[in-house]
């Protein structure tokens, strides 16, 4: 009984220390380290955006669910043309918003942001995973502003609205993980794991990016609002899929769909996952993505899982370079 009491006592002390460490460091970061870009108020909520480079066309990146992967490639893309990345509300340096985290609302915010920031078209829209919904819907509303589209392992409602039970359970598993990570963020445990290099241990390809870009990405993941926003976006994923159904005919806008080799790379744990069912859905998704425009083509990322931005970032830069030229 005494040993149990002592163990519980030490756990509380450790959690108190990690929580205090995290919130003090977060406070210091907010005071000392300014965001790399600018903040714009969108009706009471500030959105962070970051531009770099120069050119006649602007590459606008909409990230994956929970991702802010644009920071990894902004320097490389800026060598080609101007690039614009932003933290959707709830991520990075942007405020959280009580408004529904679905594509319709995200695109409304994006339209306001581009206008207030004075980012002139034409845009090359790059949508990664969930971001593909948002760039499609934006193109539906503002086709005259879009010169071309790149989808990196994008989503399509035909597959996403008819998921088999095993994949639906996987989505619920991810949702539960995001909800648990909110607590991990509050207690400072995510920051401790990040400082120990666990992110790089899980995904060794992260080491190819410079420490500063990794720091900016990790900064978002350390905060509870990041995981809460991920949970809200995945909870509304079906709503977003239905909203984007209207954007199923993009005319002859050049569209390049980058398809990864598999959703999950083989690992010690992948046998526990519905790999075959997931990849079958992906085949349907990528067939449908090519039907969105009469001027579309597919590029295979043969060394990539779903995380093409991390597994084969040079391929994305190459495709952007081809479009610019």
C-alpha positions as CSV (number, residue, x, y, z in Angstrom):
1,X,0.0,0.0,0.0
2,X,2.8,2.4,0.9
3,X,4.7,1.6,-2.3
4,X,1.6,2.3,-4.4
5,X,1.2,5.6,-2.6
6,X,4.8,6.6,-3.1
7,X,4.6,5.6,-6.8
8,X,1.5,7.7,-7.3
9,X,3.1,10.6,-5.4
10,X,6.2,10.6,-7.7
11,X,4.0,10.4,-10.8
12,X,2.2,13.6,-9.7
13,X,5.5,15.3,-9.0
14,X,6.9,14.4,-12.5
15,X,3.7,15.5,-14.3
16,X,3.7,18.7,-12.3
17,X,7.3,19.4,-13.4
18,X,6.7,18.6,-17.1
19,X,3.5,20.7,-17.1
20,X,5.3,23.7,-15.5
21,X,8.3,23.3,-17.8
22,X,6.1,23.2,-20.9
23,X,3.9,26.2,-20.0
24,X,6.8,28.3,-18.9
25,X,8.7,27.5,-22.1
26,X,5.6,28.2,-24.2
27,X,5.2,31.6,-22.5
28,X,8.8,32.4,-23.2
29,X,8.6,31.3,-26.8
30,X,5.5,33.4,-27.3
31,X,7.3,36.5,-25.9
32,X,10.8,36.0,-27.4
33,X,10.4,34.2,-30.7
34,X,8.3,36.1,-33.2
35,X,6.4,34.2,-35.9
36,X,8.3,34.1,-39.2
37,X,5.5,35.7,-41.1
38,X,2.6,38.0,-40.3
39,X,-0.7,37.9,-38.4
40,X,-3.9,39.1,-40.0
41,X,-7.2,39.5,-38.1
42,X,-10.2,37.6,-39.6
43,X,-13.1,38.8,-37.5
44,X,-11.5,38.4,-34.1
45,X,-9.2,35.5,-34.8
46,X,-5.6,36.0,-36.0
47,X,-4.2,33.9,-38.8
48,X,-0.5,33.5,-39.5
49,X,0.8,33.5,-43.0
50,X,4.4,33.4,-44.4
51,X,5.6,34.4,-47.9
52,X,9.0,34.0,-49.4
53,X,10.6,34.3,-52.9
54,X,9.4,36.2,-55.9
55,X,7.8,35.3,-59.2
56,X,4.8,35.9,-61.6
57,X,2.9,33.0,-59.9
58,X,2.4,32.3,-56.3
59,X,2.5,28.7,-54.9
60,X,-0.2,28.5,-52.2
61,X,0.0,25.5,-49.9
62,X,-2.9,24.0,-47.9
63,X,-1.6,21.5,-45.5
64,X,-2.8,18.0,-44.5
65,X,-5.0,17.3,-41.5
66,X,-2.8,18.4,-38.6
67,X,0.2,19.1,-40.8
68,X,2.1,22.3,-41.3
69,X,4.6,20.7,-43.7
70,X,4.9,23.7,-45.9
71,X,7.7,24.9,-43.6
72,X,9.9,22.0,-44.7
73,X,9.9,23.1,-48.3
74,X,9.3,26.9,-48.3
75,X,13.0,27.7,-48.8
76,X,13.3,25.3,-51.8
77,X,10.1,26.5,-53.5
78,X,11.1,30.1,-52.9
79,X,14.1,29.6,-55.2
80,X,11.6,29.0,-58.0
81,X,8.8,31.5,-57.4
82,X,6.9,33.2,-54.6
83,X,5.4,30.8,-52.0
84,X,2.6,31.4,-49.6
85,X,1.9,29.1,-46.6
86,X,-0.4,29.7,-43.7
87,X,-1.4,28.0,-40.4
88,X,-5.1,27.1,-40.5
89,X,-6.9,28.4,-37.5
90,X,-5.9,26.2,-34.5
91,X,-2.4,25.4,-35.8
92,X,1.0,27.0,-35.5
93,X,0.9,30.7,-34.7
94,X,-2.8,31.1,-35.6
95,X,-5.5,31.5,-33.0
96,X,-8.1,28.8,-32.4
97,X,-11.6,29.4,-33.7
98,X,-15.0,28.1,-32.4
99,X,-16.2,27.9,-35.9
100,X,-16.6,24.5,-37.5
101,X,-13.4,23.1,-38.8
102,X,-14.6,22.0,-42.3
103,X,-13.6,22.8,-45.8
104,X,-16.4,25.3,-46.4
105,X,-15.3,27.5,-43.5
106,X,-11.6,27.0,-44.2
107,X,-12.0,28.1,-47.8
108,X,-14.0,31.2,-46.7
109,X,-11.2,32.1,-44.3
110,X,-8.5,31.4,-46.9
111,X,-10.3,33.7,-49.4
112,X,-10.4,36.5,-46.8
113,X,-6.7,35.9,-45.9
114,X,-5.4,36.1,-49.5
115,X,-7.3,39.3,-50.1
116,X,-6.3,41.0,-46.9
117,X,-2.7,39.9,-47.3
118,X,-2.6,41.3,-50.8
119,X,-1.4,38.1,-52.4
120,X,-2.1,38.6,-56.1
121,X,-3.2,35.7,-58.4
122,X,-2.5,33.6,-60.4
123,X,-2.0,30.9,-57.8
124,X,-0.6,27.4,-58.1
125,X,-2.6,25.6,-55.4
126,X,-0.9,22.7,-53.6
127,X,-3.2,20.6,-51.5
128,X,-1.8,17.8,-49.3
129,X,-4.2,15.1,-48.2
130,X,-7.1,16.9,-46.5
131,X,-5.8,20.1,-48.0
132,X,-6.8,18.8,-51.4
133,X,-10.5,19.3,-50.4
134,X,-9.8,22.9,-49.6
135,X,-7.9,23.8,-52.8
136,X,-10.6,22.1,-54.9
137,X,-13.3,24.1,-53.2
138,X,-11.3,27.3,-53.5
139,X,-10.9,26.6,-57.3
140,X,-14.6,26.0,-57.6
141,X,-15.3,29.5,-56.2
142,X,-12.4,31.4,-57.8
143,X,-11.4,29.5,-61.0
144,X,-10.1,32.8,-62.6
145,X,-7.5,33.1,-59.8
146,X,-6.0,29.6,-60.2
147,X,-3.4,28.7,-62.9
148,X,-2.9,25.1,-61.8
149,X,-3.4,22.5,-59.0
150,X,-1.1,20.0,-57.4
151,X,-2.6,17.3,-55.2
152,X,-0.2,15.3,-53.0
153,X,-1.9,12.0,-52.1
154,X,-5.2,13.9,-52.2
155,X,-8.6,12.7,-51.0
156,X,-11.8,12.2,-53.0
157,X,-15.3,12.0,-51.6
158,X,-16.2,8.9,-53.6
159,X,-13.8,6.8,-51.6
160,X,-14.0,8.8,-48.3
161,X,-17.8,8.5,-48.0
162,X,-17.9,4.8,-48.6
163,X,-15.1,3.5,-46.2
164,X,-15.2,-0.1,-45.2
165,X,-15.6,-0.9,-41.5
166,X,-11.9,-1.6,-40.9
167,X,-10.9,1.9,-42.3
168,X,-13.7,3.6,-40.3
169,X,-12.4,2.0,-37.2
170,X,-8.9,3.2,-38.1
171,X,-10.2,6.7,-38.4
172,X,-11.8,6.4,-34.9
173,X,-8.4,5.1,-33.7
174,X,-6.7,8.2,-35.0
175,X,-9.4,10.4,-33.5
176,X,-8.9,8.8,-30.1
177,X,-5.2,9.3,-30.4
178,X,-5.6,13.0,-31.1
179,X,-7.9,13.4,-28.1
180,X,-5.4,11.7,-25.9
181,X,-2.6,13.9,-27.2
182,X,-4.6,17.0,-26.1
183,X,-3.8,15.8,-22.5
184,X,-0.3,15.0,-23.5
185,X,0.1,18.6,-24.8
186,X,-1.4,20.1,-21.6
187,X,1.0,18.0,-19.4
188,X,4.0,18.9,-21.5
189,X,4.6,15.2,-22.5
190,X,4.5,15.9,-26.2
191,X,7.3,18.6,-25.8
192,X,9.4,16.2,-23.7
193,X,9.1,13.5,-26.4
194,X,9.9,16.1,-29.1
195,X,13.0,17.2,-27.2
196,X,14.2,13.6,-26.9
197,X,14.0,13.2,-30.7
198,X,11.1,10.7,-30.7
199,X,9.5,12.4,-33.8
200,X,12.7,11.7,-35.8
201,X,12.9,8.2,-34.3
202,X,9.4,7.4,-35.6
203,X,10.0,9.1,-38.9
204,X,13.8,9.2,-39.6
205,X,13.2,11.1,-42.9
206,X,12.6,14.2,-40.8
207,X,16.3,14.5,-40.3
208,X,16.8,15.7,-43.9
209,X,15.2,19.0,-43.0
210,X,17.1,21.8,-41.2
211,X,16.6,22.1,-37.4
212,X,14.9,25.5,-37.7
213,X,12.1,24.2,-39.9
214,X,11.7,21.2,-37.7
215,X,11.5,23.5,-34.7
216,X,8.7,25.5,-36.2
217,X,6.7,22.4,-37.0
218,X,7.3,20.8,-33.6
219,X,6.3,24.1,-31.9
220,X,2.7,23.6,-33.2
221,X,2.5,19.9,-32.2
222,X,3.6,20.8,-28.6
223,X,0.4,22.8,-28.0
224,X,-2.9,21.3,-27.0
225,X,-4.9,23.4,-29.5
226,X,-3.0,21.7,-32.4
227,X,-4.4,18.2,-31.3
228,X,-7.8,19.7,-30.6
229,X,-8.0,21.1,-34.1
230,X,-6.8,17.8,-35.6
231,X,-9.7,16.1,-33.7
232,X,-12.2,18.7,-34.9
233,X,-11.1,18.4,-38.6
234,X,-11.2,14.6,-38.6
235,X,-14.6,14.6,-36.9
236,X,-15.9,16.9,-39.7
237,X,-14.1,15.0,-42.5
238,X,-17.4,13.5,-43.9
239,X,-19.0,17.0,-43.8
240,X,-16.0,18.4,-45.7
241,X,-16.3,15.5,-48.2
242,X,-20.0,16.4,-48.9
243,X,-19.2,20.1,-49.2
244,X,-16.5,19.4,-51.9
245,X,-18.9,17.4,-54.1
246,X,-19.9,20.6,-55.9
247,X,-16.2,21.0,-57.0
248,X,-16.2,18.0,-59.3
249,X,-15.7,19.8,-62.6
250,X,-12.7,22.1,-62.7
251,X,-12.7,22.6,-66.5
252,X,-9.3,22.3,-68.1
253,X,-7.2,23.8,-65.3
254,X,-3.9,21.9,-65.3
255,X,-4.1,19.3,-62.4
256,X,-1.2,17.0,-61.3
257,X,-2.1,14.3,-58.8
258,X,0.9,12.8,-57.0
259,X,0.1,9.3,-55.8
260,X,2.2,7.6,-53.2
261,X,3.1,3.9,-53.5
262,X,1.2,2.9,-50.3
263,X,-0.7,4.6,-47.5
264,X,1.4,2.9,-44.8
265,X,5.1,1.9,-45.3
266,X,5.8,-1.7,-44.1
267,X,6.9,-1.8,-40.5
268,X,6.7,-4.0,-37.4
269,X,3.2,-2.6,-36.7
270,X,1.7,-2.4,-40.2
271,X,0.4,-5.9,-40.0
272,X,-2.1,-4.6,-37.4
273,X,-3.4,-2.0,-39.9
274,X,-5.9,-2.5,-42.7
275,X,-3.3,-1.9,-45.4
276,X,-5.0,-3.7,-48.3
277,X,-8.4,-2.1,-47.6
278,X,-6.8,1.4,-47.3
279,X,-4.8,1.0,-50.5
280,X,-7.9,-0.2,-52.3
281,X,-9.8,2.9,-51.3
282,X,-6.8,5.0,-52.4
283,X,-6.9,3.5,-55.9
284,X,-10.6,4.6,-56.2
285,X,-9.7,8.0,-54.9
286,X,-6.8,8.6,-57.4
287,X,-9.0,7.4,-60.3
288,X,-11.6,10.0,-59.4
289,X,-9.0,12.8,-58.9
290,X,-7.9,12.5,-62.5
291,X,-11.5,13.1,-63.6
292,X,-11.7,16.6,-61.9
293,X,-10.0,18.3,-64.9
294,X,-9.8,17.5,-68.6
295,X,-6.1,18.5,-68.3
296,X,-4.9,16.2,-65.6
297,X,-2.1,13.7,-65.2
298,X,-0.7,11.5,-62.4
299,X,2.8,11.4,-61.0
300,X,3.9,8.3,-59.0
301,X,5.8,8.7,-55.8
302,X,7.3,5.3,-55.7
303,X,9.3,5.7,-52.5
304,X,6.5,7.3,-50.5
305,X,3.9,6.5,-48.0
306,X,1.0,8.9,-47.5
307,X,3.5,11.4,-46.2
308,X,5.0,12.4,-49.6
309,X,6.2,15.8,-48.2
310,X,8.5,13.9,-45.9
311,X,9.3,10.8,-48.0
312,X,9.9,12.4,-51.4
313,X,10.0,16.2,-51.0
314,X,12.2,16.6,-54.0
315,X,9.4,15.2,-56.2
316,X,7.0,18.0,-55.1
317,X,9.7,20.7,-55.9
318,X,10.3,19.1,-59.3
319,X,6.6,19.2,-60.2
320,X,6.3,22.8,-59.1
321,X,9.4,23.6,-61.2
322,X,7.9,22.0,-64.2
323,X,4.6,23.9,-63.9
324,X,6.4,27.2,-63.6
325,X,8.5,26.5,-66.7
